[in-house]
């Protein structure tokens, strides 16, 4: 039996139609993952589902395949609403729905901030089959247009992807308004890479009959990711980063993501690397939506091999060819570290993560290592070579900070709204 026949048979055995199973194989889904095997049958049976599994385990296809299966039999109005915390993830989910639905006339609409709101209202009023949205922008539509609310009265599916993020207090007011205005009689699907108290509470409060699948072994890094750290003086962080980027060809690194902890750091680093002749694109909340789309598209296509990003890029984004993740700044939360390095070593590939650690980060790194029950390897780099970069990176940093302050007012201190 060929790999294609085996793949199709596997997905069909879960209850998925053959044409959908064929589409899944064409997209590289050669074998159903654990979460797919566990959750697709109960979704098809009409059960609410809470699915928790590691990043990169195929959770999007887990809900997209059964939704498309049922939609192909009984399509009417807005059939499914998928909520997700970031614009980029919303676009990616929409793209996966479209790709898996090849051969089916599917209308899928993305509703996120940064786009012209009246055009979005018109698109919702046309009642696409599936809407993928961020909570804040969809709430704006609900508050400003009773007609929009009416479009959701026949909603069959509500999906919360990256549910642990959506159930944080920052989204509470938006979700309350949305939940109050969509049918309570619906099938609700929650998927997350990590368990939080909010998810556990939701199961007992509003989803008593939910099927609960958990393939979560605590905070655990994927075994095929080589985790390393560089211990360095804080003033040499830029010089170390430059040296690492200069080694990409020697290390056979095709693409890299560099994570910063704030928008300000991301903007400054983007300017520094630009002045040093290193081409990058960046992704953070202060960029306009068109710029964010363009940056992500250029990186995903391979046109640009380095993406600078805050933690908005650490969740759910599936870019299989990322070979290396660099933590320019150590994340405070262990789960953020896991999500960051989860952007590499995906789909069975190996990967590498390098965390730049200063004397101020030691306790944080120790907490991360305790949480993931794993130790990072020490990466020794030639400091005598790195020191040679100090003048050039120092000059670039000073120039960029002056320019950034003049253009944006981003001084040494930044408003909390500009953190991610």
N, C-alpha and C positions, 0 to 999 in steps of 0.2 A: 504494500500500500504506500502511495506517495505521501510526502509531507502535507501536500494540499488536501488530499483525501482524508488523511488522519485529522487534520485541523478542522475541516468541515464537519466530519463525523462527531468530533468532540463538542463543538458548539451546538450542533443540532441535538445532541444528546441532552443538552441543558434546556432544550425547548425552543431554541432560536431557529427561525426559518432558514432554509438552505441558502437563499440569495444573500441574506445578511451574513451568514457564516462565510460565504465566498468573499464578500466585501472585506470582512475582518482579516481573512488570510492575505488578501491583496495589500492590506495596510501593514502587514508584518506580524499580525497576531496569530502566530503559528500554533500556539498551545494556550488553552484557557488557564489563567492564573488561579491561585487558591481562592482569592476573593471573588473572582468571577464564577468559579464552580459552586461556591457556597451561596452567593447572593442572587444570581440570575434566576434560578428556579422559584424562590419565594417572591421575587418581584413579579414574575409572570403569573403567579397565583393570586396576586392582588394584595400581598402583605406589605405593611410598612417595614422598612429595613434600615437598620443602623449598621454600617460597615466600617470597621477600623482595621487598616492594614498599612504596612510600611509605604513610604514614598516610592513611586516607580512601579507599583504593583498592578497597575491597570484599572484603577477605580473608575475613570471616566467611561471606559467601554463597558464597565459593569452595569452602569445605569443607562448608558446610551443604547446599547443593543436591545434590551427588553422594551424600552420606551418606543424605539423604532418598530420593533416587532408588533406591538399592540397598536401603534399609530397606523401602521399599514393596513390593519383590519378595520379600524374605526376612527377615521380622521374627521375632526370637526373643530372649528375655532382654535383658540389657544389651548393646546393639548397639554403642554408641559412648560413649567417655569423653573429654570435653573438659576439659583442664586450663588454667587461666588464673590470673594472679597476684593479681587483686583480686576482691572480692565483687561490686562494681558491674558489672564486665565479665562476670562469670559470669551475673548476672541478665540482662544485655543479650543475651548469646549465646543463653540459653534462650528469651528473647522472640523472637529472630529465627528460631530453629528452629520455634517454635510458629506464628509468622505465616506462614512459608514452607510449612508442612505443612498449611495449611487444606484440609479435605476428607479428610485422613488422620487416623486415630485414633492420635495420638502421645502418649506419656507421657514427659515430660521433667522431670527433677528437678534442682534446684540444691542442692549440698552445700557450704556455706561455714560459717565460724565465726560466732559470734553467735546461732546458733539452737539449739534444744533437741536435744541429740545423740541421745537415745533415739527421738524422733519421726523423725529423719533415718534412723536404723538401720532402723526399720520400713519407711520408704519405699524404701530400697535393697533390702530383702528382698523387696519386691513386684516387683522387677526391671523398672524402667522402661526404655523403649527407649534413652534417652539420659540420661547424667548429666553435668552441667557442674559442676566442682568446683575449689576452691582446694586446693593440695597439702597444707597443714597439716591441715585438717579431715578430708580423706579419709584421710590417714595415721592420724589418731586412730581412725577406724572400722576400718581394717585391723589396727591393733595391739590393739584391744579386742574384735573380733568375727571369729572364723574363718568364721562364716556369711557375713559380708559379702564376704570374699575369694572364697568359692565362687561368689558371684553373678556374678563377672567372668570365669569360665572360658571362656565362649563369646564373649568380646569380639572384635569385628571391627575396630573403628577406635579408635586412640588419637590425639587431637589435642592438640598443644601450641600454644596461641595466645599471642601475645606471647612467643615462644620465647626471645628473648634475655634477657628478665627471668627466666623460669623456670629457665634454665640458669646463672644466677648462683649463687655459693656459698651464698647465704642459703636456697636451696631444695634444696640438694644432698642432705641427709639424707632429706628427705621423698620426693623423687623416687626415690632409691635403694630405699627400702622399697616404694614403689608399683610400680616396674618389676620388682622381684623377685617380686611377687605377682600380676601379670597375665600372660596368655599371651604368650610371645615370638613366636608365630606370629600376627601381626596386621598390619594396615595402619597405618602411622604417618605422620601429617601434621604438619609443623612450619610455622608461619607467623609472620613477624616483619616489623616495619617497618625493622629495621636489622640489619646483619651483625655478628656478634661471633666471636671465635676459638672460643668454645664451640660455636656452630652449625656452623662449618666443620669442627671436629674431630669432631662427632657424625656428620656425613655420612661421614667416612672410617672411623670406628670401628664404628658400629652400623647404618649405612644405606648400604651399598656400592652397592646397586642403585637408590638413590633418584633420582627425577627432580628436578633442581634448576633452579628458575626464579629469576632475579634481575633485577628491574627497579628496582635501587637505584643511584642516581647520587651516592652519598655523602650526607653530611648536607646536605639541601637543603630550604629552606622553600618551601611552595607559593607559586607566583608571584602568586596572587590575594590574598595576605595582605599588607597594607601594614604594614611593620615600622618602628616608631618608638621613640625613647627620649627620656626627659627626664633631663637632668643636673641634679642638685639636691643641696643639703646634706642629710646624713642626718637631721638633726633636723626637716627639713621634709617628710619622706616622707609622713607621714599627711596633712598639709595639701594636698600635691600630689594625693594619691589622692582626697581629698574633692572637690577642684576638678574632677578628671577625671570623677568620678561625677556631679557636678552638671551636666556638659555633655552627658550622654547624650541628652537629648531634642534638643538643638541639633545633635548629631552623628548623629541618627537611629539610635541604638543601642537595640535592643530587649532584648538579654540579654548578660550579661558573666560571665566567669570571672576571678576574681582568684587568682593562685597565690602561695602562700607556701612557704618552704623547710622550715619546721618546724611541728609541731603547736602549739607554744606561740604562735608568731606568728599562726597561723590563729585560735586561741582569743581572743587579745588583740584582733586586728583585728575579729573578730565582735562582741565587746563594745563596741569603740569605735564602730563604725558603728551598732550598735543604740542607743547613747546619743545619737548624732547624728541619729537618726530615719530611718536608711536601712535598709530591710528586706532581709535576706540570709538565706541558708541556708548551712550549712557541711558539708564532707566531709573527714574525717580519721580516722586509725586509732584514736583514743581515744573516738570516738562509738560507742554501742551500735548493733548491726546494724539494729534497727528505726528508730533515728534516722537512720542513713545512708540507708536505703531511703526514708524519708519526705522527707528533704532532697533527694535526687536526683529523686524523683517530682515534688515541688513545683517544682523548677527546670525539669525537662524538660517539664512540662505548661504552663509559662509563668506559673504562679501567682506565683512569685517570680522576679525578673529578674536577680538577682546571686547567684552561687555563689562562696563562699570555699573554697579547697581546697588541700591539699598535692599532691604529685606522684602520689598514688594516683588522681587524676582525669585525669592527663595521658595515659594510655594507653588507646586503643581505644574509649573512650566516644563514642558517636555521637549528638551533639545538633546537628542541622543548622542550627538557628537562632541559634547563638552568633555574635554580631556582633563582639565585642571580647574579647580576652584581655589581662589586665594582669599583668605580672610585678612584683608588689610587692617581691619579692626576686629578685635575679639567680641563676639556677641555676648551680651550679659546672660541671656537665657540659653540653657543647654538645648532646648528643642529648636531654637533658631539655628544653632550650630548644625544640628542634624539636618534641618531642612536645607540649609546652604550647601552642605557637602553632598546632599542628595541630588543636586543638579548634575553631578558627574557619576560615573559608574552605573549608568542606567541601561536597561534592556540587555543585561548580560555582559556588558562591556566593563573593562577595568577603568579606573580613574585615579586621580591624585588630588589631595587637598593639602594646602600649605597655609598655616596660620602664623601670622607675624605677632610675636609675643614680646611685650616690653616688661620691664620690672613691675609695672603697675597691673599687669594682667595675670600674674602667676596664680593667684588664688582663684580667679575666674576659670582659668584653664583646668586647675585641679578639680573644681566642681564639675566641669564638663566631663572630664575623664571619669570621675566617680559615677556620674549619671549614666554614661554610656558603657561603663565597665570595660574601658579600653584605654590604652595609653598611646599617645601620639609619639611618633619617632622623631628624634632630634635630627634636623637637616643642617649639616655643617656646610657653610659657604665661605669662600676665601675673602675674609674681611679686608685684607690688604688691597684686593681688587675693587671691592665695593667702596672703599674710602675714596677712590678716584672719582666716583660719581657725585660726591658730596657737593662740590662747588656748583655743578650744573643743575642738580635737583634743588639746591638751596636757592639759587638765583631764580629758577622757574617758579618755585613756591612763592617767593616774595612778590614777584611780578603778578602772578595770578591772584593772590589775596588782595592786592591793591586794586586790580581791575574789577574783581568780584564785588568788593565793597562799594566801588563807584557805581557799578551797574545795578546791583540788587540791594545794597544795604546790609548784606550778610557779613557782619563783623565776627568777632570772636564768640559772641553769644548769639544763639539763634532761638527763635520762638519754638515751643514744643510742637506746633503744627507743622514745622518744617523738618521734623526728625526723620521721617521715612519717605 
